[in-house]
Amino acid sequence: MKLFIGNLPYDITEPEVLELFSTYGEVVNASLVIDHFSGRSKGFAFVEMATRSEGHRAMETLNKKEYRHRQLVCNEAKPQKKGKRRR
């Protein structure tokens, strides 16, 4: 199950995201979205959990939870739209 995580602190690292979600099950992939110009986080990430039950548990627990003075947004990621990519 792929999750969208928003409102993350801008100074968070990918290993920290991985650590945050690994308490809820096996993390298959964690990718923090980085700004190409500044090199820092854009404040959101995508995390893929091994099973739907682990994904739901993480989503229910972390959605609207305060993490480092920010209220996280955690929900199921929507499929990527086909078409032109923005440059």
Backbone bond lengths (Angstrom), bond angles and torsions (degrees), N, CA, C in turn:
res aa  C-N    CA-C-N  psi(-1)  N-CA   C-N-CA  omega(-1)  CA-C   N-CA-C  phi
1 M - - - 1.460 - - 1.519 108.50 -
2 K 1.315 115.88 129.54 1.463 120.63 -179.07 1.520 109.43 -98.92
3 L 1.332 115.89 130.60 1.456 122.73 -177.80 1.522 111.12 -114.83
4 F 1.328 115.09 147.12 1.465 122.42 172.13 1.520 106.17 -103.02
5 I 1.313 116.68 130.35 1.457 121.76 178.07 1.515 107.98 -120.78
6 G 1.308 116.72 119.15 1.459 121.53 -178.41 1.518 112.05 -117.34
7 N 1.314 114.86 169.01 1.460 124.81 178.96 1.532 112.20 62.88
8 L 1.329 115.29 35.24 1.469 120.65 176.27 1.525 109.49 -77.56
9 P 1.332 117.71 153.67 1.467 119.73 174.68 1.530 109.52 -61.67
10 Y 1.311 117.12 144.75 1.459 121.13 -177.22 1.529 113.41 -70.23
11 D 1.328 117.19 -18.72 1.463 119.29 -179.71 1.532 112.93 -97.77
12 I 1.319 117.58 11.44 1.467 121.26 179.88 1.530 110.07 -72.88
13 T 1.320 115.91 151.61 1.465 121.38 178.58 1.534 109.47 -113.30
14 E 1.325 115.50 162.08 1.464 120.60 179.36 1.538 112.19 -59.63
15 P 1.351 119.43 -42.72 1.471 118.93 176.93 1.537 112.74 -60.25
16 E 1.335 117.72 -32.99 1.465 120.25 177.77 1.527 111.08 -68.24
17 V 1.327 117.27 -38.32 1.464 121.23 176.64 1.526 109.23 -64.38
18 L 1.316 116.13 -44.73 1.464 121.92 178.46 1.529 110.67 -59.02
19 E 1.309 117.26 -44.72 1.463 122.40 179.96 1.531 111.25 -64.60
20 L 1.329 116.92 -41.02 1.460 121.97 -179.59 1.528 111.12 -60.62
21 F 1.328 117.51 -41.02 1.461 121.52 -176.10 1.521 113.75 -89.30
22 S 1.313 118.99 -20.75 1.462 120.91 -177.55 1.521 112.36 -67.56
23 T 1.321 118.83 -18.01 1.465 120.87 176.67 1.529 111.78 -71.12
24 Y 1.332 117.73 -14.78 1.465 121.91 -178.20 1.527 112.82 -103.85
25 G 1.314 118.01 -0.86 1.447 121.68 178.32 1.517 111.36 147.33
26 E 1.329 115.26 -169.39 1.464 121.12 -178.20 1.526 110.45 -77.66
27 V 1.320 115.86 124.50 1.462 121.71 177.14 1.526 107.42 -93.93
28 V 1.329 115.95 119.05 1.460 121.48 179.31 1.519 110.02 -78.37
29 N 1.338 116.12 -42.01 1.460 121.25 -177.19 1.521 109.07 -155.57
30 A 1.310 116.72 140.47 1.466 122.42 174.39 1.519 107.47 -133.85
31 S 1.331 116.07 119.91 1.469 118.25 -179.85 1.524 109.81 -128.04
32 L 1.299 113.98 116.12 1.452 123.18 177.65 1.523 107.78 -85.96
33 V 1.326 117.26 131.24 1.461 120.74 -178.89 1.528 108.32 -83.72
34 I 1.340 115.48 124.03 1.461 123.16 -173.91 1.526 110.34 -111.99
35 D 1.320 116.70 138.97 1.457 122.17 174.05 1.522 108.34 -74.85
36 H 1.317 117.14 126.58 1.467 121.00 -175.95 1.525 113.39 -68.19
37 F 1.333 117.47 -27.91 1.465 119.97 -177.60 1.522 112.48 -82.69
38 S 1.336 116.94 -45.66 1.466 119.48 -176.72 1.529 112.48 -91.08
39 G 1.340 117.53 -23.10 1.455 121.24 -179.09 1.513 113.94 79.84
40 R 1.328 117.79 7.24 1.458 119.46 179.00 1.526 110.65 -111.08
41 S 1.300 115.41 168.26 1.459 122.31 -176.47 1.528 111.39 -61.42
42 K 1.337 115.63 145.67 1.465 120.66 174.09 1.527 111.04 -87.19
43 G 1.332 117.09 -1.94 1.457 120.87 176.44 1.517 114.21 95.77
44 F 1.336 117.26 11.01 1.460 118.90 174.49 1.513 110.70 -147.34
45 A 1.344 114.39 161.16 1.459 120.99 -176.26 1.522 109.42 -149.91
46 F 1.319 114.92 167.00 1.459 122.31 173.72 1.517 107.30 -122.84
47 V 1.326 115.80 132.12 1.463 121.75 -179.54 1.519 107.50 -126.73
48 E 1.327 115.64 130.73 1.460 120.31 177.40 1.523 108.75 -108.48
49 M 1.339 114.94 120.03 1.456 122.00 179.24 1.528 108.78 -94.50
50 A 1.332 117.02 153.50 1.458 122.20 -175.49 1.532 112.52 -65.53
51 T 1.327 117.74 -39.12 1.466 120.39 -178.69 1.524 110.41 -129.24
52 R 1.334 115.32 160.27 1.467 120.49 178.37 1.528 110.86 -64.50
53 S 1.332 117.43 -37.58 1.468 119.53 -178.16 1.533 110.83 -65.11
54 E 1.338 116.94 -39.91 1.471 119.97 176.51 1.523 110.62 -66.09
55 G 1.323 116.04 -40.05 1.462 120.79 178.44 1.515 111.86 -63.41
56 H 1.330 116.78 -43.87 1.468 120.35 178.63 1.521 111.28 -65.02
57 R 1.331 116.79 -40.02 1.467 120.09 179.47 1.533 110.12 -62.95
58 A 1.337 117.29 -45.10 1.465 120.83 178.98 1.524 110.62 -64.30
59 M 1.333 116.42 -43.37 1.466 121.30 -178.39 1.529 110.83 -63.14
60 E 1.329 117.23 -46.78 1.462 120.65 -178.99 1.525 112.36 -66.17
61 T 1.319 116.72 -35.23 1.464 120.44 -178.10 1.524 112.23 -77.51
62 L 1.328 117.54 -41.45 1.467 120.45 -171.92 1.526 114.55 -92.35
63 N 1.337 118.63 -19.14 1.462 119.43 179.78 1.530 109.60 -64.61
64 K 1.312 116.59 127.28 1.469 125.80 -178.73 1.524 113.45 68.50
65 K 1.341 117.11 13.26 1.453 120.37 176.34 1.524 109.02 -84.33
66 E 1.318 116.59 141.51 1.459 119.81 177.91 1.522 109.20 -80.21
67 Y 1.327 115.31 129.82 1.456 122.54 178.76 1.518 107.55 -136.34
68 R 1.315 116.10 115.66 1.472 122.24 -178.84 1.527 111.34 49.80
69 H 1.320 115.52 52.20 1.472 124.99 175.22 1.528 113.99 66.61
70 R 1.334 117.42 21.41 1.468 121.30 177.04 1.524 108.38 -133.52
71 Q 1.322 116.51 140.64 1.459 121.10 178.58 1.527 109.04 -88.15
72 L 1.331 116.59 113.44 1.458 121.79 -176.05 1.527 111.86 -70.13
73 V 1.317 114.95 150.05 1.467 123.06 170.82 1.520 104.92 -115.47
74 C 1.322 116.07 123.22 1.461 119.99 -177.60 1.522 108.41 -137.24
75 N 1.335 116.17 114.65 1.454 120.28 176.93 1.516 110.30 -147.93
76 E 1.328 115.58 173.49 1.462 119.84 -178.10 1.527 109.07 -68.46
77 A 1.322 115.26 133.90 1.469 120.38 -179.32 1.521 109.55 -70.38
78 K 1.314 115.56 140.09 1.458 120.86 176.46 1.524 108.80 -83.75
79 P 1.335 117.79 149.98 1.473 119.36 178.69 1.524 110.86 -60.61
80 Q 1.318 115.44 144.72 1.454 121.10 -179.78 1.522 109.26 -68.69
81 K 1.331 115.95 134.89 1.462 120.52 179.71 1.513 110.91 -74.51
82 K 1.315 116.04 143.12 1.455 121.21 175.51 1.526 108.08 -83.22
83 G 1.302 116.19 153.59 1.460 119.63 178.01 1.505 111.42 134.34
84 K 1.321 114.72 -162.45 1.471 120.71 -177.47 1.510 110.50 -70.22
85 R 1.321 115.20 138.69 1.468 121.09 173.55 1.508 108.66 -88.52
86 R 1.318 114.56 143.00 1.453 120.01 174.86 1.507 110.13 -74.80
87 R 1.301 117.90 143.80 1.467 120.53 179.05 1.455 111.26 -109.77
